Amino acid sequence: MQAGLAVLAGIFALVSGVNDGGALLGTGLKVPGVRPVAGLLALMATVAVVPLVSSQVAVTFTTRLASLPGPAGQMAMAVAVVSALTVVWTLSRRGLPTSLTLAVVGGITGAATGWGLPVSPGGVLLVLAAGVAAPFVGGAMAVVASRLVARLADAVHLPRLHWGGFALQCLAYAANDGQKMLAVFVIGLGVTGAPPLLCLLIAVLFGIGAVYGLPRAGRTFARELLAARPIHAVAAEMGSSLSVIGCAAVGTPVSMTQAIAGGLVGAGVAESVRRVRWAATTKIVLAWTLTLPVSGLLGLVSALVVKGVIA
């Protein structure tokens, strides 16, 4: 069983790279300064190193949403991951890009409930509240950041600002959203903490997925939400990163892709509300709204079925 869970965790890391890594890299494709290869290596490095310093968010995934001890916890996590991947894949196929983090939170909550494991209502509500707030906070901070960037952005300073914003974004992802990958491996392999070799493996798998997901994510975030200019991308990176880092400080997982989307909308609104493509924004918000409850229900039903079959 453990070998199967390890394979599933590896697939999850690859999909996280496609879903999250592509979006992180794609946001600044039009901005001079960070080339895709350099950005990918920087992102992989932070995913590998930051959990060695702090893995609070991974602990939230493994213990604070629900108690996932022993083989029962491993099976519940496996059901949660499969449920989350199914929902994200289904919505994406229908043109509704969504948050893998929301799907995992819903999947863990539903699967643990179906398996009869203790679920923390307070922990789940805290994560939900942070998830709802993060895009709005990221958007508000992006409005402020856009004013600052507009004053400093010229041919010399814009590439430097992009590197600063991107570095902050990498740190934010590795300290928060990216730790869901570590949590799945920790439960699946029955290990504790953040083993360095495991973190390195996760970073490599994540990087492979990010390369695959970059073209699609670049189209979604750079074109669909607004006709993004370089200043918007840099402001979105800064605003979303500060929002996500703030949540990481208290161990609350939030979706980096949600925060980035909020940051892009905020950066666009700072210039003109007409610059934002509200139809595309509404579509993405609809996907977010559906993701957690559908993942939770699927996790619940799947856990009851699997438990009934193996009992």
Order of alpha helices (4+ residues) and beta strands (2+ residues): alpha-alpha-alpha-alpha-alpha-alpha-alpha-alpha-alpha-alpha-alpha-alpha-alpha
